[in-house]
Amino acid sequence: MHPNKVPCYAFNARHASRHLTQFYDHTLAPSGVRVTQLILLNVLKLKGPLAINALAKSLEMDRTTLGRNLQPLERDGLLEMVRSQEDKRRKDVRLTPVGEQKLEHAMTLWHEAQLRFEEHFGVERAQRLLEELRAAAAAVEL
């Protein structure tokens, strides 16, 4: 059976996700940030410093996976681990000024990717896809 004909929702969602991720990563490449990293950096920009557990929850990601995603960003100086202002025993993840600059550049490229996707797929179809993906996730949320 041809991969495009597999009648499995999960397979097709993963297949589309891989292609979309490659598309966004290719567009974001000049910034040095991948789409998964962009999302993480953007959450920190929007919400401010967060405890690792809170960040993992915001990203709907397990702590171990988040830890692996944080390491290269911390190594490259885009984020840092700092003592929490609320609880000195806890460490928060915070975006650095270098991270903010990278994020700003990456967001410009992300907007380009969004527009290019809409050009290829159609604006209305893209909006419907977004709504359907959100509905699908909500329908099977555990």
N, CA and C of each residue as an Amber inpcrd file, in Angstrom:
protein
   426
   0.8480000  -1.1830000   0.0000000   0.0000000   0.0000000   0.0000000
   0.8910000   1.2420000   0.0000000   0.5870000   2.2020000  -0.8360000
   1.3390000   3.4480000  -0.9220000   1.1500000   4.2330000   0.3800000
   2.2430000   4.8420000   0.9170000   2.1260000   5.5800000   2.1840000
   1.0260000   6.6400000   2.1910000   0.7390000   7.2460000   1.0410000
  -0.3080000   8.2730000   0.9970000  -1.7090000   7.6870000   1.1010000
  -1.8270000   6.3600000   1.0190000  -3.1460000   5.7140000   1.0600000
  -3.4190000   5.0130000   2.3900000  -2.5080000   5.1090000   3.3420000
  -2.6960000   4.4550000   4.6360000  -3.8600000   5.1390000   5.3550000
  -4.9040000   4.3720000   5.7380000  -6.0940000   4.9800000   6.3520000
  -5.9810000   5.1560000   7.8700000  -4.8000000   5.5430000   8.3390000
  -4.5770000   5.7200000   9.7780000  -4.4190000   7.2130000  10.0680000
  -5.2530000   7.7270000  10.9550000  -5.2030000   9.1500000  11.2790000
  -3.8520000   9.5380000  11.8810000  -3.3480000   8.7160000  12.7940000
  -2.0760000   9.0310000  13.4450000  -0.9300000   9.0350000  12.4350000
  -0.8990000   8.0340000  11.5560000   0.1560000   7.9760000  10.5410000
   0.1360000   9.2320000   9.6790000  -1.0280000   9.6070000   9.2070000
  -1.1410000  10.7650000   8.3220000  -0.8220000  12.0710000   9.0460000
  -1.1940000  12.1690000  10.3110000  -0.8560000  13.3620000  11.0910000
   0.6600000  13.4650000  11.2640000   1.3050000  12.3390000  11.5660000
   2.7630000  12.3340000  11.7280000   3.4630000  12.6260000  10.4030000
   2.9380000  12.0590000   9.3260000   3.5000000  12.2790000   7.9920000
   3.4400000  13.7730000   7.6410000   2.2900000  14.3840000   7.8370000
   2.1350000  15.8170000   7.5660000   3.0270000  16.6400000   8.4980000
   3.1040000  16.2350000   9.7580000   3.9240000  16.9520000  10.7260000
   5.3960000  16.9520000  10.3190000   5.8930000  15.8070000   9.8690000
   7.2920000  15.7300000   9.4280000   7.5450000  16.6880000   8.2630000
   6.6420000  16.6930000   7.2910000   6.8220000  17.5690000   6.1260000
   6.7270000  19.0460000   6.5130000   5.7730000  19.3780000   7.3580000
   5.6360000  20.7690000   7.7990000   6.8430000  21.2090000   8.6230000
   7.3330000  20.3260000   9.4830000   8.5130000  20.6400000  10.2860000
   9.7130000  20.8960000   9.3890000   9.9110000  20.0480000   8.3820000
  11.0170000  20.2550000   7.4390000  10.8590000  21.5830000   6.7020000
   9.6500000  21.8910000   6.2860000   9.3570000  23.1400000   5.5790000
   9.7110000  24.3480000   6.4540000   9.2490000  24.3330000   7.7100000
   9.5300000  25.4430000   8.6190000  11.0120000  25.4970000   8.9740000
  11.6270000  24.3530000   9.2520000  13.0550000  24.3390000   9.5860000
  13.8910000  24.8970000   8.4400000  13.5330000  24.5510000   7.2120000
  14.2540000  25.0640000   6.0420000  14.1340000  26.5920000   5.9700000
  12.9430000  27.1050000   6.1980000  12.7220000  28.5540000   6.1430000
  13.4190000  29.2630000   7.3030000  13.4420000  28.6320000   8.4680000
  14.0540000  29.2360000   9.6580000  15.5690000  29.0840000   9.7020000
  16.1480000  28.2590000   8.8390000  17.5770000  27.9330000   8.8880000
  18.4950000  29.1550000   9.0120000  18.2660000  30.2470000   8.2830000
  19.1720000  31.4020000   8.4290000  19.2400000  31.9660000   9.8540000
  18.2180000  31.7130000  10.6600000  18.2110000  32.2120000  12.0410000
  18.9870000  31.2950000  12.9810000  19.2470000  30.0590000  12.5460000
  19.9130000  29.0950000  13.4110000  18.9780000  28.4680000  14.4290000
  17.6830000  28.6800000  14.2700000  16.6770000  28.1600000  15.2000000
  15.7310000  27.2440000  14.4370000  15.4210000  26.1080000  15.0350000
  14.4510000  25.1860000  14.4380000  13.0580000  25.5260000  14.9560000
  12.0380000  25.0270000  14.2720000  10.6650000  25.3890000  14.6490000
  10.3330000  24.9330000  16.0740000  10.8230000  23.7720000  16.4880000
  10.5620000  23.3150000  17.8590000  11.2130000  24.2570000  18.8740000
  12.4010000  24.7650000  18.5490000  13.0840000  25.7080000  19.4280000
  12.3810000  27.0640000  19.4260000  11.9030000  27.4710000  18.2740000
  11.1880000  28.7440000  18.1550000   9.9650000  28.7520000  19.0720000
   9.2340000  27.6590000  19.0770000   8.0360000  27.5720000  19.9140000
   8.4160000  27.7030000  21.3870000   9.4630000  27.0020000  21.7940000
   9.9330000  27.0460000  23.1760000  10.3720000  28.4670000  23.5500000
  11.1740000  29.0860000  22.7000000  11.6420000  30.4500000  22.9700000
  10.4800000  31.4360000  23.0200000   9.5120000  31.2380000  22.1490000
   8.3650000  32.1450000  22.1100000   7.5100000  32.0290000  23.3720000
   7.3520000  30.8250000  23.8920000   6.6090000  30.6480000  25.1490000
   7.3110000  31.4140000  26.2740000   8.6410000  31.3190000  26.3270000
   9.3870000  32.0500000  27.3580000   9.2670000  33.5610000  27.1680000
   9.2470000  34.0100000  25.9400000   9.0870000  35.4460000  25.6620000
   7.7130000  35.9240000  26.1360000   6.6840000  35.1310000  25.8520000
   5.3160000  35.5240000  26.1880000   5.0020000  35.3930000  27.6750000
   5.5280000  34.3400000  28.3120000   5.1600000  34.0660000  29.7040000
   6.2160000  34.4930000  30.7110000   7.4110000  34.8170000  30.2440000
   8.4880000  35.1730000  31.1570000   9.1420000  33.9290000  31.7270000
  10.0470000  34.1010000  32.7030000  10.7210000  32.9420000  33.2850000
   9.7170000  31.9360000  33.8420000   9.9830000  30.6610000  33.5730000
   9.0890000  29.5960000  34.0310000   9.8950000  28.4620000  34.6410000
   9.3070000  27.8210000  35.6450000   9.8830000  26.5900000  36.1750000
   9.8300000  25.5380000  35.0730000  10.7410000  24.5890000  35.1170000
  10.7910000  23.5580000  34.0750000   9.4580000  22.8310000  33.9650000
   8.8430000  22.4910000  35.0880000   7.5500000  21.7940000  35.0370000
   6.4720000  22.6500000  34.3660000   6.4480000  23.9380000  34.6720000
   5.4560000  24.8360000  34.0670000   5.7120000  24.9970000  32.5720000
   6.9820000  25.0680000  32.1920000   7.3260000  25.1830000  30.7730000
   6.9340000  23.9060000  30.0350000   7.2250000  22.7590000  30.6350000
   6.8500000  21.4770000  30.0170000   5.3370000  21.4000000  29.8260000
   4.5960000  21.8350000  30.8300000   3.1330000  21.8170000  30.7250000
   2.6540000  22.7560000  29.6190000   3.2310000  23.9490000  29.5360000
   2.8510000  24.9110000  28.4930000   3.0950000  24.3580000  27.0940000
   4.1620000  23.5710000  26.9600000   4.5300000  23.0090000  25.6560000
   3.9040000  21.6360000  25.4090000   3.1700000  21.1290000  26.4140000
   2.6080000  19.7770000  26.3530000   3.6960000  18.7650000  26.0040000
   4.7670000  18.8220000  26.7970000   5.9590000  18.0170000  26.5670000
   6.3880000  17.4140000  27.9020000   6.9320000  16.2030000  27.8760000
   7.4070000  15.6450000  29.1410000   8.7370000  16.3030000  29.5150000
   9.0290000  16.2530000  30.7960000  10.2080000  16.9300000  31.3460000
  11.5100000  16.4690000  30.7230000  11.6360000  15.1720000  30.4790000
  12.8690000  14.6180000  29.9140000  13.1170000  15.1620000  28.5120000
  12.0780000  15.1610000  27.6900000  12.1990000  15.6910000  26.3290000
  12.5240000  17.1770000  26.3810000  11.8620000  17.8980000  27.2730000
  12.1300000  19.3230000  27.4150000  13.5930000  19.5470000  27.7960000
  14.0960000  18.7530000  28.7270000  15.4980000  18.8810000  29.1410000
  16.4510000  18.7470000  27.9660000  16.1850000  17.7760000  27.0950000
  17.0250000  17.5880000  25.8990000  16.9110000  18.7840000  24.9560000
  15.7360000  19.3890000  24.8830000  15.5370000  20.5520000  24.0170000
  16.1650000  21.8220000  24.5990000  16.2520000  21.8960000  25.9170000
  16.8250000  23.0770000  26.5620000  18.3460000  23.1240000  26.4450000
  19.0010000  21.9660000  26.4810000  20.4700000  21.9200000  26.5230000
  21.1540000  22.7240000  25.4200000  20.8170000  22.5080000  24.1330000
  21.5190000  23.2920000  23.1050000  21.1970000  24.7880000  23.1660000
  19.9940000  25.1240000  23.5960000  19.6190000  26.5380000  23.7020000
  20.3770000  27.2200000  24.8420000  20.5670000  26.4830000  25.9280000
  21.3470000  27.0200000  27.0460000  22.8210000  27.1110000  26.6510000
  23.3330000  26.0750000  26.0060000  24.7320000  26.0500000  25.5530000
  25.0320000  27.2330000  24.6250000  24.0740000  27.5490000  23.7480000
  24.2670000  28.6310000  22.7820000  23.9240000  30.0070000  23.3460000
  23.5540000  30.0570000  24.6250000  23.3050000  31.3320000  25.2870000
  21.9610000  31.9700000  24.9840000  21.0010000  31.1680000  24.4800000
  19.6850000  31.7140000  24.1460000  18.7540000  31.7390000  25.3520000
  19.0310000  30.8750000  26.3080000  18.2710000  30.8740000  27.5510000
  19.2050000  30.5020000  28.6800000  18.7490000  30.7380000  29.8890000
  19.5650000  30.4290000  31.0620000  18.6780000  29.9350000  32.1940000
  19.3020000  29.1810000  33.0740000  18.6270000  28.6920000  34.2680000
  18.9730000  29.6560000  35.3960000  17.9360000  30.1740000  36.0560000
  18.1370000  31.1480000  37.1350000  17.3260000  30.7330000  38.3590000
  17.7740000  31.1760000  39.5240000  17.0180000  30.9210000  40.7530000
  15.6730000  31.6200000  40.6670000  14.6540000  30.9140000  41.0710000
  13.3040000  31.4790000  41.0660000  13.2060000  32.6090000  42.0840000
  12.5020000  33.6530000  41.7250000  12.2530000  34.7550000  42.6560000
  11.2530000  34.3350000  43.7310000  10.3690000  33.3860000  43.3740000
   9.3130000  32.9490000  44.2890000   9.7800000  31.8660000  45.2520000
  10.6540000  30.9830000  44.7780000  11.1080000  29.8480000  45.5770000
  12.5810000  29.6270000  45.2640000  13.4430000  30.0050000  46.1810000
  14.8930000  29.9540000  45.9520000  15.4120000  28.5320000  45.7070000
  14.6200000  27.5240000  46.0460000  15.0360000  26.1350000  45.7980000
  14.8120000  25.7320000  44.3460000  14.0060000  26.4980000  43.6490000
  13.6150000  26.1580000  42.2770000  14.4210000  26.9790000  41.2690000
  14.6710000  26.3510000  40.1190000  15.3060000  27.0740000  39.0160000
  14.2680000  27.3340000  37.9380000  14.3230000  28.5270000  37.3850000
  13.4550000  28.9030000  36.2800000  14.2750000  28.9910000  35.0000000
  13.5980000  28.8280000  33.8920000  14.2170000  28.9830000  32.5780000
  13.8560000  30.3770000  32.0910000  14.8730000  31.1190000  31.6570000
  14.6530000  32.5010000  31.2290000  15.3410000  32.7500000  29.8890000
  14.6700000  33.4940000  29.0380000  15.2170000  33.9140000  27.7540000
  16.2990000  34.9600000  28.0090000  17.4280000  34.8550000  27.3170000
  18.5030000  35.8410000  27.4440000  18.3320000  36.9240000  26.3710000
  19.0620000  38.0300000  26.4870000  19.0250000  39.0340000  25.4140000
  19.4330000  38.4480000  24.0540000  20.4150000  37.5560000  24.0450000
  20.8140000  36.8830000  22.7980000  19.6470000  36.0470000  22.2740000
  18.9600000  35.3640000  23.1780000  17.7970000  34.5700000  22.7980000
  16.6800000  35.4300000  22.2330000  16.4850000  36.6030000  22.8190000
  15.4540000  37.5190000  22.3090000  15.7800000  37.9820000  20.8960000
  17.0570000  38.2690000  20.6310000  17.4670000  38.6850000  19.2810000
  17.2640000  37.5540000  18.2790000  17.6790000  36.3450000  18.6640000
  17.4980000  35.1810000  17.7840000  16.0180000  34.9550000  17.5100000
  15.2170000  35.0670000  18.5610000  13.7790000  34.8590000  18.4220000
  13.1740000  35.8970000  17.4770000  13.5900000  37.1340000  17.6090000
  13.0660000  38.1910000  16.7390000  13.3710000  37.8780000  15.2670000
  14.6060000  37.4690000  14.9850000  14.9850000  37.1000000  13.6150000
  14.1760000  35.8870000  13.1560000  14.0860000  34.8820000  14.0110000
  13.3590000  33.6570000  13.6600000  11.8760000  33.9330000  13.4290000
  11.2840000  34.8270000  14.2100000   9.8590000  35.1340000  14.0380000
   9.5840000  35.7960000  12.6880000  10.5090000  36.6190000  12.2220000
  10.3660000  37.2180000  10.8910000  10.3250000  36.1200000   9.8340000
  11.2280000  35.1530000   9.9600000  11.2640000  34.0300000   9.0160000
  10.0370000  33.1360000   9.1800000   9.5650000  32.9800000  10.4150000
   8.3630000  32.1820000  10.6650000   7.1660000  32.7950000   9.9480000
   7.0480000  34.1120000  10.0160000   5.9500000  34.7890000   9.3080000
   6.0380000  34.5190000   7.8070000   7.2530000  34.5160000   7.2750000
   7.4390000  34.1820000   5.8550000   6.9610000  32.7580000   5.5780000
   7.3070000  31.8290000   6.4720000   6.8850000  30.4330000   6.3040000
   5.3650000  30.3260000   6.3360000   4.7410000  31.0460000   7.2520000
   3.2810000  31.0300000   7.3360000   2.6610000  31.4900000   6.0140000
   3.1740000  32.5960000   5.4850000   2.6450000  33.1350000   4.2280000
   2.8880000  32.1810000   3.0630000   4.0780000  31.5920000   3.0180000
   4.3810000  30.6380000   1.9390000   3.4770000  29.4170000   2.0260000
   3.2290000  28.9280000   3.2460000   2.3270000  27.7860000   3.4000000
   0.9380000  28.1510000   2.8950000   0.4550000  29.3340000   3.2810000
  -0.8650000  29.7750000   2.8270000  -0.9150000  29.9300000   1.3080000
   0.1850000  30.3810000   0.7050000   0.2340000  30.4930000  -0.7580000
   0.1110000  29.1220000  -1.4160000   0.8010000  28.1310000  -0.8510000
   0.7840000  26.7740000  -1.4190000  -0.5230000  26.0420000  -1.1370000
  -1.0550000  26.2410000   0.0550000  -2.1880000  25.4450000   0.5220000
  -3.5190000  26.1770000   0.3850000  -3.4510000  27.5040000   0.3770000
  -4.6600000  28.3300000   0.3500000  -4.9560000  28.8650000   1.7420000
  -5.2820000  30.1430000   1.8190000  -5.5130000  30.7930000   3.1170000
  -6.6920000  30.1600000   3.8480000  -7.8040000  29.9890000   3.1570000
  -8.9930000  29.4210000   3.8100000  -8.7580000  27.9780000   4.2310000
  -8.1200000  27.1950000   3.3650000  -7.8150000  25.8030000   3.7220000
  -6.8820000  25.7540000   4.9270000  -5.8950000  26.6540000   4.9590000
  -4.9520000  26.6870000   6.0790000  -5.6790000  27.0010000   7.3820000
  -6.6120000  27.9460000   7.3510000  -7.3840000  28.2840000   8.5470000
  -8.2580000  27.1070000   8.9860000  -8.8820000  26.4410000   8.0200000
  -9.6980000  25.2600000   8.3520000  -8.8210000  24.1510000   8.9270000
  -7.6420000  23.9680000   8.3390000  -6.7180000  22.9490000   8.8410000
  -6.3610000  23.2340000  10.2940000  -6.0430000  24.4750000  10.5930000
  -5.7020000  24.8600000  11.9610000  -6.8480000  24.5430000  12.9210000
  -8.0520000  24.8860000  12.5260000  -9.2280000  24.5970000  13.3550000
  -9.4220000  23.0960000  13.5290000  -9.2660000  22.3440000  12.4540000
  -9.4550000  20.8910000  12.5210000  -8.3710000  20.2240000  13.3640000
  -7.1400000  20.6880000  13.2570000  -6.0640000  20.1220000  14.0750000
  -6.3230000  20.3720000  15.5570000  -6.7600000  21.5740000  15.8830000
  -7.0860000  21.8830000  17.2850000  -8.2430000  21.0160000  17.7740000
  -9.2550000  20.8520000  16.9290000 -10.4120000  20.0280000  17.2970000
 -10.0080000  18.5680000  17.4560000  -9.1510000  18.0740000  16.5670000
  -8.7000000  16.6800000  16.6550000  -7.9300000  16.4530000  17.9520000
  -7.0530000  17.3840000  18.2910000  -6.2860000  17.2540000  19.5360000
  -7.2140000  17.2690000  20.7450000  -8.1910000  18.1560000  20.7350000
  -9.1390000  18.2460000  21.8530000  -9.9980000  16.9910000  21.9610000
 -10.3360000  16.3900000  20.8270000 -11.2150000  15.2120000  20.8230000
 -10.5680000  13.9940000  21.4700000  -9.2520000  13.9090000  21.4130000
  -8.5760000  12.7180000  21.9540000  -7.7000000  13.0430000  23.1590000
  -7.8410000  14.2460000  23.7000000  -7.0390000  14.6470000  24.8510000
  -7.3150000  13.7150000  26.0220000  -6.2490000  13.2250000  26.6170000
  -6.3860000  12.2870000  27.7430000  -6.4750000  13.0150000  29.0610000
